[in-house]
Amino acid sequence: MSMQSQLRSRPLFVLYAITAILSSLAHAQERLAAEKRTQIEAAVSKFMSTTHVPGLSVAVVENAELEWAEGFGFADLENHVPATEYTLYRLASISKSLSATGAMELVEKGKLDLDVPVQKYCPAFPPKSGVITTRLVMGHLAGIRHYKSNSQDDPEIGNTKHFDDPIQAGLDFFKNDPLLSEPGKQFHYSTQGYTVVACVMQGASGAKYTDYMRQNVLLPAGMEHTVVDDRFTIIPYRTRFYQKTESGTVENADFLDSSYKIPGGGWVSSVADMARFEIAILNGKLLKPTTRDLMWTPLKPSEGQPNGYALGWGTLTEDGVRYVGHDGGQQGTSTNFYIAPEQRAGVVVLANMEGVPVHELSKQILKIVLQGTGAAKH
């Protein structure tokens, strides 16, 4: 069937939607100042030549609008498929910021109390030696462990099983393990902890975590192509996943079925969708400003130094600019997004190779975006 025949066979409303999306992104590419675009493209080119990443996509938000989005390199090396602004990458730990936003919506609706024991909403997680609250779990202060190792042979790191009940399966990996520290005392980053957050969300909302996220976060933000990284499902525009050997050779990444850790690292998305998430956050479409600011307020452990981590979001201030966002990394992916709230600007960088410092490129791009605003020093 020809492309024209395929298009004719689609419902008219689908064609209208596709046309609207293409038109929006075309206008976005026109709005970004040519000088900034040239500088960003040069930065991306240098980054790719240095890291040898096969494919990478970038989106830029200015004035809380999508100004520019583009792909570079290849989403699939074997079939020479170029990366685009629509290419879907594994978000890895950026998933935590999505989940946190969903949880804070429940707080805003009065359905979730951040400071009561998680067992009120998630009885499947057994009581521990200290009181664990959702606030502590979201800020990685609950003492819940991360992975046991960094080895692909670890059944959590290199999981090959597929689970139909991601929350219960995820809990089974760690729920009976002892805490690393007393709740509230120390920061222990934990992807596993976000399975507890999702369990809490299910109990508070009465809906499955994935259904709740789609109806209350993804669709309201216009993130229609952001989905669970299901290895059995045919997902259009999903990239292939790569890694680099010690000698520098690019090869296919180790296998991963992330169905046990969707809330903390199991979604796939595009830079265009993630830019829409940034815009929805900046415009108060998902959370009221007061709730959003609470989500972006760093927690302080009673022992050790604060590190800027808030509720599912990292925060930092550099050169007088406050940034919020998150990094991500797992098999075949390196991700980052930043928002500069006061400047109503943001950037998303997603790459299809693990172990790549995309946060450095992301920060460099955002500084280019902020040129001329008086917000960034160079």
C-alpha positions as CSV (number, residue, x, y, z in Angstrom):
1,M,0.0,0.0,0.0
2,S,1.3,3.4,-0.9
3,M,1.8,6.1,1.7
4,Q,-1.0,8.1,0.1
5,S,-3.3,5.1,0.3
6,Q,-2.3,4.5,3.9
7,L,-3.1,8.1,4.8
8,R,-6.5,7.9,3.0
9,S,-7.3,4.8,5.0
10,R,-6.9,6.6,8.3
11,P,-9.8,8.3,10.1
12,L,-10.0,11.9,9.3
13,F,-9.5,13.0,12.9
14,V,-6.2,11.1,13.0
15,L,-5.0,13.0,10.0
16,Y,-6.0,16.3,11.6
17,A,-4.1,15.4,14.7
18,I,-1.0,14.4,12.8
19,T,-1.2,17.7,10.8
20,A,-1.6,19.7,14.0
21,I,1.5,18.1,15.6
22,L,3.7,18.6,12.5
23,S,2.5,22.2,12.1
24,S,3.2,22.8,15.8
25,L,6.8,21.5,15.6
26,A,7.4,23.3,12.3
27,H,6.5,26.6,14.0
28,A,8.6,25.6,17.0
29,Q,11.7,25.3,14.7
30,E,10.9,28.7,13.2
31,R,10.6,30.4,16.6
32,L,14.0,29.6,18.0
33,A,16.5,32.3,17.2
34,A,18.8,31.3,14.4
35,E,21.9,32.1,16.4
36,K,20.9,30.0,19.3
37,R,19.9,27.1,17.0
38,T,23.4,27.3,15.4
39,Q,25.1,27.2,18.7
40,I,23.0,24.3,20.0
41,E,23.6,22.3,16.8
42,A,27.4,22.9,17.2
43,A,27.2,21.7,20.8
44,V,25.3,18.6,19.8
45,S,27.7,17.8,17.0
46,K,30.7,18.1,19.3
47,F,29.0,16.0,22.0
48,M,28.1,13.2,19.5
49,S,31.6,13.1,18.0
50,T,33.2,12.9,21.5
51,T,30.8,10.3,23.0
52,H,30.0,8.3,19.8
53,V,26.4,8.1,20.8
54,P,24.4,6.7,17.8
55,G,21.3,8.8,18.3
56,L,20.2,11.8,20.3
57,S,17.2,14.1,20.4
58,V,16.8,17.6,21.8
59,A,13.8,19.9,22.7
60,V,13.9,23.5,23.8
61,V,11.3,25.4,25.7
62,E,11.2,29.2,25.9
63,N,8.5,31.4,27.4
64,A,6.8,28.1,28.4
65,E,6.4,27.2,24.7
66,L,8.0,24.5,22.6
67,E,10.5,26.5,20.5
68,W,12.5,23.8,18.8
69,A,12.9,20.0,18.7
70,E,15.1,17.9,16.5
71,G,16.8,14.5,16.3
72,F,20.4,13.7,15.4
73,G,22.1,10.5,14.3
74,F,20.3,7.2,14.2
75,A,17.6,5.6,16.2
76,D,18.5,2.3,14.5
77,L,22.0,1.8,13.2
78,E,21.3,-1.5,11.5
79,N,18.4,-0.2,9.4
80,H,19.7,3.4,9.1
81,V,16.6,4.9,10.8
82,P,17.3,8.5,11.7
83,A,16.5,9.9,15.1
84,T,13.8,12.6,15.2
85,E,11.9,14.6,17.7
86,Y,9.4,11.8,17.8
87,T,11.8,9.0,18.6
88,L,10.9,7.3,21.8
89,Y,13.7,6.6,24.3
90,R,13.8,4.9,27.6
91,L,13.4,7.6,30.2
92,A,15.0,5.6,33.0
93,S,15.0,7.7,36.2
94,I,13.2,10.7,34.7
95,S,10.2,8.4,35.3
96,K,10.5,9.4,38.9
97,S,9.6,13.0,38.2
98,L,6.5,11.9,36.2
99,S,5.4,9.6,39.1
100,A,6.1,12.4,41.7
101,T,3.8,14.7,39.7
102,G,1.1,12.2,39.8
103,A,1.5,11.6,43.5
104,M,1.4,15.4,44.2
105,E,-1.9,15.6,42.2
106,L,-3.4,13.2,44.8
107,V,-2.0,15.4,47.6
108,E,-3.6,18.4,46.0
109,K,-7.0,16.6,45.7
110,G,-6.8,15.6,49.4
111,K,-6.6,11.9,48.7
112,L,-3.0,11.4,49.8
113,D,-1.3,12.5,53.0
114,L,2.5,12.6,52.6
115,D,3.1,12.2,56.3
116,V,1.2,9.2,57.4
117,P,2.7,5.6,57.2
118,V,2.7,4.3,53.6
119,Q,0.9,1.2,54.8
120,K,-2.3,3.2,55.0
121,Y,-2.4,3.2,51.2
122,C,0.0,0.3,50.5
123,P,-0.5,-2.6,53.0
124,A,1.5,-4.9,50.7
125,F,4.7,-3.1,52.0
126,P,5.4,-4.5,55.5
127,P,6.0,-2.2,58.5
128,K,9.6,-1.6,59.3
129,S,11.6,-0.6,62.4
130,G,10.7,3.1,61.8
131,V,7.8,5.0,60.4
132,I,8.1,5.4,56.6
133,T,6.0,8.1,55.0
134,T,5.4,8.8,51.3
135,R,7.3,12.1,51.7
136,L,10.4,10.3,52.9
137,V,10.2,7.7,50.1
138,M,9.8,10.3,47.4
139,G,12.9,12.2,48.8
140,H,15.0,9.0,49.1
141,L,15.1,9.4,52.9
142,A,13.2,6.2,53.8
143,G,16.2,3.9,54.0
144,I,14.9,1.7,51.2
145,R,17.7,0.2,49.3
146,H,18.6,0.7,45.6
147,Y,19.9,-2.2,43.5
148,K,22.2,-4.7,45.3
149,S,24.9,-4.4,42.7
150,N,25.8,-2.8,39.3
151,S,26.2,-6.2,37.5
152,Q,24.1,-7.2,34.6
153,D,24.0,-10.6,36.2
154,D,22.1,-9.1,39.1
155,P,18.4,-10.2,38.6
156,E,17.3,-6.6,39.3
157,I,19.8,-4.9,37.1
158,G,19.4,-7.3,34.2
159,N,15.9,-8.5,34.7
160,T,14.6,-10.8,31.9
161,K,11.2,-11.7,33.3
162,H,8.1,-9.9,32.3
163,F,5.5,-9.0,35.0
164,D,1.9,-8.3,34.4
165,D,1.5,-6.7,37.8
166,P,4.4,-4.3,38.0
167,I,3.7,-3.0,41.4
168,Q,3.4,-6.3,43.3
169,A,6.3,-7.8,41.3
170,G,8.5,-4.8,42.1
171,L,7.7,-4.9,45.8
172,D,8.6,-8.6,45.9
173,F,12.2,-7.8,45.0
174,F,12.9,-5.8,48.2
175,K,9.9,-5.5,50.5
176,N,11.3,-7.9,53.1
177,D,14.9,-6.5,53.1
178,P,16.1,-4.5,56.1
179,L,16.4,-0.7,55.8
180,L,19.8,0.9,55.1
181,S,19.2,3.5,57.8
182,E,16.5,4.8,60.1
183,P,13.8,6.7,58.1
184,G,14.6,10.4,57.8
185,K,18.3,10.1,58.8
186,Q,20.2,9.6,55.5
187,F,19.8,10.0,51.8
188,H,19.8,6.6,49.9
189,Y,18.8,6.9,46.3
190,S,16.3,4.2,45.5
191,T,14.5,3.3,42.3
192,Q,12.8,0.5,44.3
193,G,11.3,3.2,46.6
194,Y,9.3,4.5,43.7
195,T,7.5,1.2,43.5
196,V,6.2,2.0,47.0
197,V,5.2,5.4,45.8
198,A,3.2,3.8,43.0
199,C,1.6,1.4,45.4
200,V,0.6,4.3,47.6
201,M,-0.9,6.1,44.5
202,Q,-2.9,3.0,43.7
203,G,-4.3,2.8,47.2
204,A,-5.1,6.6,47.4
205,S,-6.7,6.8,43.9
206,G,-8.4,3.4,43.6
207,A,-6.9,3.1,40.1
208,K,-4.0,1.1,38.6
209,Y,-0.8,3.2,38.6
210,T,-0.4,3.2,34.8
211,D,-4.0,4.0,34.2
212,Y,-3.9,6.8,36.7
213,M,-0.7,8.3,35.2
214,R,-2.1,8.2,31.7
215,Q,-5.4,9.9,32.7
216,N,-4.1,12.4,35.1
217,V,-0.5,13.3,34.0
218,L,0.2,12.1,30.4
219,L,-2.9,13.0,28.6
220,P,-3.5,16.4,30.3
221,A,0.0,17.4,29.4
222,G,-0.4,16.3,25.8
223,M,2.0,13.4,26.1
224,E,0.1,11.1,23.9
225,H,3.1,9.0,22.8
226,T,4.6,8.4,26.3
227,V,4.0,4.7,27.2
228,V,5.3,1.9,29.3
229,D,8.5,0.3,27.9
230,D,6.8,-3.1,27.2
231,R,9.1,-5.3,25.3
232,F,6.3,-7.4,23.8
233,T,4.3,-4.4,22.5
234,I,4.9,-2.9,19.0
235,I,5.7,0.7,19.9
236,P,6.1,3.0,16.8
237,Y,9.2,5.2,16.9
238,R,10.9,3.3,19.8
239,T,14.6,3.5,19.4
240,R,17.1,0.6,19.5
241,F,19.3,0.6,22.5
242,Y,23.1,0.7,22.5
243,Q,26.2,0.6,24.7
244,K,29.9,1.2,24.1
245,T,32.7,-1.3,24.9
246,E,35.9,-0.3,26.7
247,S,37.6,-0.2,23.3
248,G,35.0,2.3,22.1
249,T,33.0,0.0,19.8
250,V,29.2,0.6,19.8
251,E,27.1,-2.5,20.2
252,N,23.6,-3.4,21.2
253,A,22.9,-2.9,24.9
254,D,22.4,-5.7,27.4
255,F,18.8,-7.0,27.7
256,L,16.3,-5.4,30.1
257,D,12.7,-6.0,30.9
258,S,11.8,-3.0,33.1
259,S,8.3,-4.2,33.9
260,Y,9.2,-4.5,37.6
261,K,10.2,-0.8,38.0
262,I,7.9,1.3,35.8
263,P,7.3,4.0,38.4
264,G,11.0,4.7,38.9
265,G,12.5,3.8,35.5
266,G,10.1,2.1,33.1
267,W,8.5,4.7,30.8
268,V,9.5,5.6,27.2
269,S,9.0,9.1,25.7
270,S,10.1,11.6,23.1
271,V,11.7,15.0,23.6
272,A,8.6,16.5,22.1
273,D,6.4,14.8,24.8
274,M,8.8,15.7,27.6
275,A,8.8,19.3,26.4
276,R,5.0,19.3,26.7
277,F,5.5,18.0,30.3
278,E,7.7,20.9,31.1
279,I,5.2,23.3,29.6
280,A,2.3,21.8,31.5
281,I,4.3,22.1,34.7
282,L,5.3,25.7,34.0
283,N,1.7,26.7,33.1
284,G,0.1,25.1,36.1
285,K,-1.8,22.6,34.0
286,L,-0.9,19.7,36.2
287,L,-0.3,21.2,39.6
288,K,-1.1,24.5,41.4
289,P,2.0,26.6,41.9
290,T,2.0,26.0,45.6
291,T,1.9,22.2,45.2
292,R,4.5,22.4,42.5
293,D,6.8,24.5,44.7
294,L,6.3,21.9,47.5
295,M,7.4,19.2,45.1
296,W,10.5,21.2,44.3
297,T,11.5,21.9,47.9
298,P,14.6,19.9,48.9
299,L,14.4,17.7,51.9
300,K,17.0,17.7,54.7
301,P,18.2,14.4,56.2
302,S,18.8,14.6,60.0
303,E,22.2,13.1,59.4
304,G,24.5,14.2,56.5
305,Q,24.4,17.2,54.2
306,P,21.4,18.1,52.0
307,N,22.0,17.4,48.4
308,G,19.2,19.4,46.7
309,Y,16.9,16.4,46.1
310,A,13.3,17.3,46.5
311,L,10.2,15.1,45.9
312,G,11.1,13.1,42.8
313,W,13.0,16.1,41.3
314,G,16.6,17.3,41.7
315,T,17.3,21.0,42.2
316,L,20.4,23.1,41.9
317,T,21.3,26.8,41.6
318,E,24.2,27.7,39.3
319,D,25.3,31.2,38.0
320,G,22.3,32.7,39.7
321,V,19.8,30.4,37.8
322,R,17.7,27.8,39.7
323,Y,17.2,24.5,37.9
324,V,14.9,21.6,38.6
325,G,14.9,18.3,36.7
326,H,16.3,14.8,36.7
327,D,18.9,12.5,35.1
328,G,18.3,9.0,33.9
329,G,20.5,6.1,32.9
330,Q,20.0,2.3,32.2
331,Q,20.6,-0.2,29.5
332,G,20.6,1.6,26.2
333,T,19.7,5.1,27.4
334,S,21.0,8.3,28.9
335,T,18.5,11.1,29.7
336,N,18.2,14.5,31.3
337,F,15.7,17.3,31.5
338,Y,16.0,20.7,33.1
339,I,13.6,23.5,33.8
340,A,14.6,27.0,34.8
341,P,11.2,28.0,36.4
342,E,11.9,31.7,36.9
343,Q,12.9,32.1,33.2
344,R,10.0,29.8,32.0
345,A,12.6,27.9,30.0
346,G,13.6,24.2,29.7
347,V,15.5,21.6,27.8
348,V,15.2,17.9,27.2
349,V,18.1,15.6,25.9
350,L,17.5,11.9,25.3
351,A,20.1,9.6,23.9
352,N,20.0,5.9,22.9
353,M,23.3,4.8,24.6
354,E,24.0,4.3,28.2
355,G,26.8,6.0,30.2
356,V,26.7,9.2,28.3
357,P,26.9,12.5,30.2
358,V,23.8,14.1,28.6
359,H,23.3,16.3,31.7
360,E,26.4,18.3,30.6
361,L,25.0,18.8,27.1
362,S,21.6,19.7,28.6
363,K,23.0,22.3,30.9
364,Q,25.1,23.8,28.0
365,I,22.0,24.0,25.8
366,L,19.9,25.7,28.5
367,K,22.6,28.3,29.0
368,I,22.5,29.0,25.3
369,V,18.7,29.3,25.5
370,L,19.0,31.8,28.4
371,Q,21.5,34.0,26.6
372,G,20.2,37.6,26.5
373,T,17.9,37.1,29.4
374,G,20.3,38.3,32.0
375,A,19.9,35.0,33.8
376,A,23.0,33.2,32.8
377,K,26.7,34.1,32.9
378,H,29.2,32.9,30.4
